[in-house]
Amino acid sequence: MAVAREDLQTQEIELNMGPQHPSTHGVYRALLTLDGEKVVKVENIIGYLHRGIEKLAEDRTYTQIIPYTDRLDYLAGMLNNLGYVQTVEKLMGIEVPERAEYLRIIMAELSRIASHLIMVASMALDVSGWTAWFPPFRERERILDLFEMTCGSRLTVSYMRIGGVAADIPPAFLPALEAFLDDLPQLIAEVNGLITGNEIFKARCRGVGRIDLETALAYGITGPNLRACGLPFDLRKARPYGIYDRFEFDIPTLNNGDSYDRFVIRLLEMEQSARIIRQAMAGLPEGPVMAKVPRVIKPPRGEVYHQIEGAKGILGFYLVSDGGNKPYRLHIHSPSFVNLGSLPKIAEGGNIQDFVVNLASIDIVLGEVDR
């Protein structure tokens, strides 16, 4: 006798996904509750990469903390450096030289492009796009070459300083940067041909992991993931810091809030970052790259909060000073941690293979999640 489908009894199972570097982007673990291939529930399990950076900061001088910021979002180290040193400068009232301000903008936007290139490449790889993985990584290497010729490091750069930057750019920097910016449109066209317009990629990503604007705001999502839901909010425009108010650029938005739009928004943002860099190159003044700051940094007693538009969303630093040469407290508002909190909502109701796409599309880095 045939059994009706509605009479079949199924049992939910729990499946560990991760921690592993492929698919979970590092030491992230998800506990999935599955009904067949459908995701019923997701539990985020984090902390495997926790190094206690916020607590370590209490026993380090203000300058010694700079290299620790590189270990947060280690794919966008310049942006982490920038957010932290601007926080200290805000508390101390330090005025940064003009040339240093322009160099900071150039490095920060290069860091944003490098981070977005990693997201584009890794998301393609997560849906088995092995060929499409290479072009973004190839161009990212050119950005790391620029970092290396300036500060001697490629990933954990520690380039920013309280009061300016560690060193001026070498003569070969601007020609190499110009060549990279000239080639960037060709790379974006190549990515659009290999990935964005690929039928398999679109089938795997369109309509997958959709989140509406109201829900995104309720979860505190910021950055490209929020702009993919249709809200043109960017701190560089809304509350300009540094000298961002001197540059003309647009805030790209998309409206579907799905994995596909979260991918495409990164490509659009890279174009705007290139616009900012070109303007900064054109206006780059001569002069010193460091302000005259005390040999021993001792901010006045008090507290300060400063936030910037990081590669993955709003990156904030809350700093408490007791007047000594080390912070009394340092707390970091990291966008990857906040955005990861929305993953259970995004993934529930989808298939297990969609979970990998959803995780890739929100673009987290575990160093910033665990801190």
C-alpha positions in Angstrom: 0.0 0.0 0.0 1.4 3.4 -1.0 2.0 5.8 1.8 0.9 9.4 1.4 3.7 12.0 1.6 1.9 13.9 4.3 1.9 10.7 6.5 5.7 10.3 6.4 7.3 11.2 9.7 10.7 13.0 9.5 13.2 13.6 12.2 15.2 16.7 12.6 19.0 16.2 12.8 21.8 18.5 14.1 24.8 18.9 11.9 28.1 20.7 12.8 29.4 22.9 10.0 33.0 24.0 10.7 35.2 25.1 12.1 37.1 24.8 8.9 38.6 27.3 6.6 36.8 26.3 3.3 33.2 27.4 3.4 33.2 28.8 7.0 35.9 31.3 6.3 38.0 30.4 9.3 37.3 29.0 12.7 33.6 29.7 12.7 31.2 26.9 13.7 27.5 26.7 13.0 25.2 24.2 14.6 22.5 23.5 12.0 19.2 21.9 12.8 18.0 20.3 9.5 14.8 18.8 8.3 16.1 16.9 5.4 18.1 19.5 3.4 16.1 22.4 4.8 17.7 24.6 7.5 15.3 24.9 10.5 17.6 26.6 12.9 21.2 28.0 13.0 23.2 28.5 16.2 26.4 30.7 15.8 29.3 29.3 17.8 32.2 31.6 18.0 35.3 32.3 20.1 37.9 29.9 18.6 40.0 32.8 17.5 39.6 35.0 20.6 42.9 36.6 21.6 41.7 39.2 24.1 42.9 42.2 22.2 40.7 44.6 24.1 42.1 43.3 27.4 45.7 43.3 26.1 45.3 47.0 25.2 45.1 47.8 28.9 48.7 46.7 29.3 50.1 48.4 26.1 50.9 51.9 25.4 48.7 53.8 22.9 51.3 53.4 20.2 51.9 49.7 20.9 48.2 49.0 20.3 48.4 49.9 16.6 49.7 46.5 15.5 46.9 44.8 17.4 44.3 46.6 15.3 45.8 44.9 12.2 44.8 41.6 13.7 41.1 42.5 13.7 39.9 42.6 10.1 43.3 41.5 8.8 41.9 41.8 5.3 41.5 45.6 5.7 44.3 46.5 8.1 44.7 50.1 7.0 41.1 50.8 7.9 41.5 49.4 11.4 44.6 51.5 11.9 42.8 54.6 10.8 39.8 54.1 13.1 42.0 53.6 16.2 44.5 56.4 15.7 41.7 58.9 14.9 40.0 57.9 18.2 43.2 58.8 20.1 43.6 62.0 18.1 40.0 62.9 18.9 40.6 62.6 22.6 43.9 64.5 22.4 42.8 67.2 19.9 45.7 66.4 17.6 45.6 68.1 14.1 47.0 65.8 11.4 49.2 67.3 8.6 47.4 67.7 5.2 49.7 65.3 3.3 49.1 62.6 5.9 45.4 63.1 5.7 45.5 62.5 1.9 47.7 59.5 2.3 45.4 58.0 4.8 42.5 58.3 2.4 44.4 56.6 -0.3 45.5 53.8 1.9 42.1 53.3 3.5 40.3 53.1 0.1 42.9 50.7 -1.3 42.3 48.6 1.8 38.6 48.7 1.2 39.1 47.5 -2.4 41.4 44.8 -1.3 38.8 43.5 1.2 36.1 43.6 -1.4 38.3 41.7 -3.8 38.7 38.9 -1.2 34.9 38.8 -0.7 34.3 38.5 -4.5 36.9 35.8 -5.0 35.9 33.7 -1.9 32.2 33.8 -2.7 32.9 32.6 -6.2 35.1 29.8 -4.7 32.3 28.9 -2.2 30.0 28.1 -5.2 32.8 26.1 -6.8 34.0 28.8 -9.2 37.6 27.9 -9.2 38.5 29.8 -12.4 36.7 32.9 -11.2 38.7 32.9 -7.9 42.0 33.9 -9.5 41.4 37.4 -11.1 40.3 39.2 -7.9 43.2 37.7 -6.0 45.6 38.6 -8.8 44.7 42.3 -8.6 44.7 42.3 -4.8 48.3 41.3 -4.9 49.0 44.6 -6.7 47.4 46.5 -3.8 49.6 44.5 -1.3 52.6 45.4 -3.4 51.7 49.1 -2.9 51.5 48.6 0.8 54.8 46.7 0.9 56.7 49.4 -1.0 55.4 52.0 1.5 55.6 50.3 4.9 57.4 47.0 4.3 54.4 44.8 5.1 51.6 43.4 3.0 48.8 42.3 5.4 49.3 43.5 8.9 50.6 46.9 7.9 50.7 49.0 11.1 51.1 52.1 8.9 49.0 54.7 10.6 50.4 56.7 13.6 48.9 58.9 16.2 49.4 62.2 14.4 50.0 61.0 10.9 51.5 58.0 9.1 54.7 56.0 9.6 56.4 57.1 6.4 55.9 59.0 3.2 55.2 57.1 -0.1 58.2 56.2 -2.3 58.6 57.7 -5.8 57.4 54.5 -7.5 54.1 54.4 -5.5 52.0 56.9 -7.5 52.8 55.5 -11.0 52.1 51.9 -9.7 48.8 53.1 -8.2 47.9 54.9 -11.4 48.4 51.7 -13.4 46.3 49.7 -10.9 43.4 52.2 -11.1 43.6 52.2 -14.9 43.3 48.4 -14.9 40.5 48.2 -12.3 37.6 48.7 -14.8 38.9 45.8 -16.9 39.0 43.6 -13.8 35.5 44.5 -12.8 34.4 43.7 -16.4 36.2 40.4 -16.1 34.5 39.6 -12.8 31.1 40.5 -14.3 31.8 38.1 -17.2 33.1 35.2 -15.2 30.8 35.5 -12.1 28.1 38.2 -12.0 26.6 37.2 -15.3 27.2 33.4 -14.9 23.9 31.5 -15.0 25.0 29.0 -12.3 26.1 31.8 -10.0 22.9 33.7 -10.4 20.8 30.6 -9.8 22.8 29.9 -6.6 22.5 33.5 -5.3 19.5 35.3 -6.6 16.7 35.3 -4.0 18.8 33.4 -1.6 19.3 34.7 2.0 17.0 37.7 1.3 16.6 40.2 4.2 14.4 43.3 4.0 15.5 46.7 5.1 13.4 46.8 8.3 14.9 43.5 9.5 18.4 44.5 8.6 18.1 47.7 10.7 16.6 45.6 13.6 19.7 43.4 13.6 22.1 46.4 13.4 23.5 45.5 10.0 25.7 48.1 8.5 28.0 48.7 5.5 27.6 47.0 2.1 25.1 44.5 3.5 22.8 47.3 4.6 23.2 49.2 1.3 22.3 46.0 -0.6 18.9 46.3 1.2 18.4 49.8 -0.3 19.5 52.3 2.4 22.2 54.7 1.2 23.8 55.1 4.6 27.6 55.5 4.6 29.5 57.3 7.4 31.8 58.8 4.9 28.8 60.9 3.7 26.5 60.9 6.7 29.2 61.9 9.3 32.4 62.6 7.4 35.6 62.0 9.3 39.2 63.0 8.3 38.8 64.8 5.0 36.2 62.7 3.3 33.9 65.8 3.0 36.3 67.0 0.3 35.7 64.2 -2.2 32.8 63.5 -4.6 31.5 60.0 -4.7 28.2 58.1 -4.8 26.8 55.6 -2.4 25.7 52.6 -4.4 22.5 50.8 -3.3 20.6 47.8 -4.5 17.1 46.7 -3.4 16.7 42.9 -3.1 18.9 42.4 0.0 19.8 38.9 -1.2 23.1 37.1 -1.6 23.4 38.2 -5.2 23.0 41.9 -4.3 25.5 41.6 -1.4 28.0 40.4 -4.0 27.3 43.0 -6.7 27.3 45.9 -4.2 31.0 45.3 -3.5 31.9 45.7 -7.2 30.0 49.0 -7.3 31.7 50.2 -4.2 35.2 49.4 -5.6 34.4 51.8 -8.5 33.6 54.6 -6.0 36.7 53.9 -3.9 38.7 54.3 -7.1 37.0 57.7 -7.7 38.1 58.8 -4.2 41.6 57.7 -4.7 42.0 59.5 -7.9 40.8 62.8 -6.3 43.2 62.2 -3.4 46.1 61.7 -5.8 45.2 64.9 -7.7 45.0 66.9 -4.5 48.0 65.4 -2.6 50.0 68.3 -1.2 53.6 68.4 -0.2 54.6 68.6 3.4 55.2 66.6 6.6 53.4 63.3 7.2 53.5 63.5 11.0 52.3 66.1 13.5 54.4 67.1 16.4 53.1 64.8 19.2 54.6 64.0 22.6 57.2 61.3 22.7 55.0 59.5 25.3 51.3 59.6 24.4 49.2 60.5 27.4 45.7 61.6 26.5 43.8 63.6 29.1 41.4 61.8 31.5 38.1 61.1 29.8 36.3 58.9 27.3 35.7 59.0 23.6 33.9 57.0 20.9 34.9 57.3 17.3 33.6 55.3 14.3 34.5 55.0 10.7 33.0 53.2 7.6 35.0 50.0 7.6 35.1 47.5 4.7 32.4 45.4 6.3 30.4 48.1 8.1 30.6 50.6 10.9 33.9 50.1 12.9 33.9 51.9 16.2 36.5 52.3 19.0 35.4 53.3 22.6 38.4 54.5 24.6 38.7 55.4 28.3 41.8 57.3 29.5 42.9 57.7 33.1 45.6 60.1 32.1 48.3 57.5 31.9 50.3 56.1 28.9 48.0 53.1 28.6 44.2 52.9 28.1 42.0 52.2 31.1 39.6 50.5 28.8 39.3 49.9 25.0 36.2 48.4 23.4 35.8 47.7 19.7 32.5 47.7 17.8 33.2 45.3 15.0 30.9 45.1 12.0 31.6 41.4 11.3 30.4 40.4 14.8 27.1 42.4 14.4 26.5 41.2 10.8 27.1 37.6 11.8 24.3 37.9 14.3 21.8 38.1 11.4 23.0 34.9 9.8 20.5 32.6 11.6 17.6 34.8 10.4 19.0 35.0 6.8 19.7 31.2 6.6 16.6 29.7 8.2 14.2 28.2 5.7 16.8 27.8 3.0 18.6 24.7 1.9 21.9 23.5 3.4 23.8 24.4 0.3 22.4 27.9 0.5 23.9 28.3 3.9 27.4 28.4 2.4 26.3 31.1 0.0 24.7 33.2 2.8 27.8 33.0 5.0 30.0 34.1 2.1 27.7 36.9 1.2 27.7 38.7 4.6 31.5 38.8 4.3 32.8 38.2 7.9 36.4 37.9 9.1 36.8 35.9 12.3 39.6 38.1 13.7 37.0 40.9 14.0 34.3 38.6 15.3 36.2 37.2 18.2 38.7 40.0 18.9 
